[in-house]
């Protein structure tokens, strides 16, 4: 688990649980009955033996310190009042001190494990620097502590959390790992969210993507660096990584080229973007090997921050963690590891200070006008950004493709 995630988990853990209609001891008894009854029946239908069930649940109890718990008889916590919630500026995500530290360690470890990374890239087509960047971002290169017994976490959340169905599926997957002999239940350690090992795979991802790359007969993502690195690469390869392509390029978009063209559904050849006047911010030309291949505009802060032309590999990184900022973090960190580069050349503007309720109102207004803003949630995703840009252009405004207070009164 990342330091940021651990901090959030610690803060959430300090929040009070929903008011209990039953005592904790009553809930614990229900939990044990659920394991022995409903859960055990489902597990056995998937091939889990009594021996595995006994080993996995011997002495187990609920972990009341985990976040997002909804005990039986209590009501789910109300979602945070959006009128009091500001979304963060994208720039806050890119701590320069942290990136520099990860890059320095990443370069050292890339040298240490150069032969393994070369074999990984040959087999899976994913560059070593991308693999190392994810390894560093997810678990501090395998150095982050994994303090929680995974079965305990998954069982607790499968029994009483805001996403019981998802965690129930992951708990069954974890039991399948034990049944197969991949790891014993007592040694399966993970994060507060049930993510496992150095790649921070959920159990279902382990079953799909974990590989034995060191040849010892086990896919050990807890203790084996070769297995961990290869498993990350295997994940990306299976999600569609295009061999030989970059993740993307920071660019400058001329004033005459609208920012309302971003998104994976508006791809066109990188040569076409270049022909419109879009250039790499570094001054280097786009690689000739990329010219005829598709690229997509990305402006995560609209005209108020770095701008990019990204490749389909960017969206493969998002399969690991569905966040534009996460994928940009990995891309930037990988470039630092491989080329010694630094932060994005364009600084992030002072955006993200609007209340989510105001952005939500703008999204609803755009939907009423026929725009597709994606999820109406008070957050400025790419469909909201480009819809704003289109609306601005049609109303005689210079497109900025990002919500700000000056648009609030005009967009009703």
N, C-alpha and C positions, 0 to 999 in steps of 0.2 A: 504494500500500500504506500502511496506517496505521502510525503510530509503534509501536504495540503489536505489530503483525504483524512489523515490521522487527526489533524487539527479540527476539521469539521466534525468528525466522529466524536471527538472529545467534547466539543461544544454541544452537540446534539444530546450526548449522554447526560449532560447537566440539566436538560429540560425535563420537566415532570412528565411521568407517564399519564395517559388518560385516566381519569378517575375510575377505579375498579369497583365493579358491582359485586365482585367476589374477592375473597382473600387470596393471597399468593399461593397458599397451601392448597386451596381448592383448584386453582388453575394448574398447579403442578400435577395434581391427581388427574385432571382432564388430559394433560399432556401425556402422561404415562399410558392412559387408556387409549388415546389417539395413536400412539406409537404401536401398541400391542394389537390394536384393531384395524382401523382404516388404513394407516400407513403400511403396516406389515402385509396386509392383503394386497395392496397395490404393488409393493416391492416384490412379493412372491410371484405375481403375474408377469413381472419383467425378468424373472429368473434368479432373484436374490434368495439365497439359502437361509435357513434358520440359523446356521452357524455364523454367517455374516451379520445377520440382524442382531444376534446376541452380542457379538464382538463390538458392533458399532454403537449399541445403545446401553451397554452395561455401565451402570452408574451415571448415566447422563441426566442432566436437569436443565431447566430453562436458564438462559443467560439474560437476566433482567437489565443488564447494563447496555445492551445493544440499542441502536437508534431505531425509530420508526416502528415501535411495537404497538400492537392493538390487542390487548388481552381480551379473552372472551367476556362478554358482558359490558364492555366499555365501548364508547363511540370513537371512531377515528378522529384524530386531531384535526381541527379546522385548518384549511390551507391558510398560509400567511396572508394577511390583508394586502392585496396588491396596491392599495393606495399608499401603503407605507414602504413599498419595496422598490428600490432602485436597482436596475441592472448595472453590472460593473462595466467600466471601460475595458475594452479588449487589452489595452496596454498593461493593465494590472496583472495579466496572466503571464507576461514575459519578464520575469525577474532576471535582470542582467547578471546579478551576482550568482544566482542559481544556475543560469545557463552557462556561465563561464566555468563554474565548478564542475558541472556535468560534462562539459566539453573536454576539459583538461583530463578528467578521469577517463572519459570515453576514448580519447586518443591513446592514452597509455594502455588501456585494456584492448583496444583494437590492435595494437602492436603485439601485445602478449598473446592474443588469440588469433593472430593473423592467419595461420595455416588452417585453423578450424573455420574461420569466416570465409576463407577462399573456397573451401570445400562446400560450405553452406550455399554460397552464391552460385557455384557451379551447378549444384543440384536443384536449387529452388529459384534462382534468378533474381533474388532480392539482394541489393547491395549491403555489404557488411555494415556500413555506417548507419543505415536505416535500422537494421537489427539492433545494433549497439545503442542507438538513440532510444528505441522503445524499451530495451532492457534497463537503461538508466532511468528513464522516466517512470517506469512501472515499479521498480523495486530497488532503485539505487544500485544497479548492477549486482543484484542478488544480496545486497548487504542489509536491506530493510528487515526489521524484525517482523515475523508473522506470529503474533502472540495467541491467536485463537484456534482451538480445536475446530476444524471445519465442520464436522458432523454436528457439533453442538450449535454452531452459528446457523447452519442451514436448517436444522430441525426447529430451532427456536423461531426463525423467520418463516418457515413453512407452516408453523402452527399459529403464529400470531404476529403478523406484520402487515404492512400496507400492500404487499405484493406476494401473498401466500402462494398463488398458483405458480409463479415463476420460481420461487424458492423450493417449492415442492418438487418441481421437475429437476432442479439442480441437486436436491438431496437424493433423489433416485439415481441420478447420474453418479454422485459420489459413492453411493452404495455399490453401483456397478463397478466402479474402480476398485473397491475393496474386494468384491467378488472375483474379479479377474486376477487379483494378486498384484495389482500395480503398486499398492501401498497399503499398509495397515491403517485401520481407522485411528489408532492412537497416534500415528505419525503424520496424519494428514492435517497439517497446520495451514492457516490462511489468515485473511484479513477479516475485519468486522463485517464485510459484505460477502464473505465466502469465497473470495478470489484466492487462487492457489499458486504457490511457488514463485520462482523468479519472473516468469512472464505474466503473472497475475491472471491466469486462466480461471474462468468458472469451470466447474466439473464437466459440463457439456462440451466446452471447448477443449478441455483435456482429452476427452474421448475422441473428438474429431481430429485434433491437430498435434497432440503430443507425440514426439518421435524419440526413438532410441538411436542417438547419433554417435555415442561413444562405444556402442557395440557390446554393452554388458548385459543385454537382455531385458533391460528395464527403461521405461521412459520416465526418467527422474528429473522433474523440473524444479525440485527443491535443492538438490546437491550437485547436479551435473551441469557445468557450464555448456559443454557441447550440446547436450539434450535441450537445454533452455534456449540457446541461440537458434538451433535448428527448428525447434517447435515454433518460435516466433516467425521465422521465415516460412515455414510450412503453412502457418495460418494465413499469412499475407498472400502466398502463392495460390492457395485454394480460394481466396476471396477475389482473385483476378489480377494480381500484380503483373504488369507488363514488363517483361524482361528487356533490359537495355534502355528503359526510359527513365527520365528524371521524375521528381515529384512535382516540380513547379518552379516558377521564376518570379522574383519581385520585379515589377515593371512600373513605368510611368505611363499613365493614360492621358493623352492630350485633352485639353479643355473641350475640343470639338467632338470628342468621342464620348457618347453617353455612358455613364456608369450603370445604366439600367439594362445591362446585357449579361449579368452574371448568372451562374447556375449551371449544374451539370446537364440540364436539358437544352442549353443553348451553346453547345460545343461547336467549334469550327476549326479548321486547320490553323495551326499556329502561324503559318505563313500569312493567312488572312488577317489575323490580329496584327501582325507586323505591318502588313500593307495599309492598315488603317492608321498607322502612326504610333502604335504601341511599341515601346522599346524596353529592353532590360535596363533596370536602374543602374546596373554595374557598368553600362556602356558596351558590354560584350554583345555580339550577335546571338540570336537563338541558335543552338546547335543545329547543324544541317540535317542531322538525323531526326530532328523533331519537326522539321518544317511542314511536312505533309501530314503529320499526325494531329489528332484532335487535341485542342486545349480549351480551357474554360476560364472566363473572367471570374475573379474573386475579389470583392471589396468589403471585407468584414467590418470596416468602420466607415463605409461609404467613401466620400472624398476627404474624410478627416483622418486618414491613416494610410498605412502601406497598401499597395494594390498589387495584384498578382494575376498571372496566367498560370493555371495549374493543369496538370495532366490527370488522366484517370487514376493514376497511382495515388494521388492525393485522396481520392475518395475511397481507395482501398485502405489507406491508413485510418480513415474515419470508421471503417468497419471494426477496427480495434477499439475505438472510443469515438462515439458519434458526436464529434465536436470539431467545428472548423478550427478553433483555436488550438485544440490538442494536435490536430494534424499539422498546423503551421509550426507549433512548438517542435514536433518531431522533425519536420523538414529543416527548420533552422538549426536545430541541434545536430542533425546529421551532416549538414553542410559545414558546420564548425569543426566536427570531428574529421571529416574528409579533407577539407580545404583550408582549415584555419580561418574561416570567415567569421564575421562578427554579427551584430544585431542587424535587423532590417534597416535599410538606409533612411526610409521615411519614418518619422516619429508618429506615435499614436496621438491623435488629438484628444482633447478633453471632452470625450463623448461618454454616453452611458449614464448620465446623471438624471435622466427623466424618470418619473415614477412609472412603474409598469402599468398602472391603471391608465395613465395618459397614452402610452403606446398602444394599449389595448383598445382604447377609444379610437385612435387613429386607424388601427387595423379594421375595426368594425365599420368605420366610415369608408375605407377603401373597398371593403367587401360589398358594401351597399352600392358603390359606384361600379361594381363589376370586376374588381381586381381579385386575383388569386394571391393571397398573402401567406399561404401555407397555414400553419397552426395559429389560431387566434389565441395567443397566450401572453401578450405583453412583452415579448422578446423579438428583437429585430433580426429574424432569419433572412436568408437571401431572397426569398420571395417577397417578403415585406419590404426589404431594401429596394429591390428593383421596381416594385409597384409604386413606392414613394417617388422614385426617380421618374417613372413614366408620368405619374400624376403631376409632378413638378413641371416637367417639360410641357405638358398639355395646358398648363395654367400660367405659362409665361415666366416660370421660375427657373433658375439655373439648377439642374439636377445635382443634389448632394447624396442621394440614396441612403439617407440615414435620418431617423426621427430627431427633431430638436424642437425646443419650445416655440420657435418662431412659426412652426407649421401647425401648432396645436389649434390656434384660433381659426386658421384658414381652412383646415381640413375637418369639416363637419358634415 
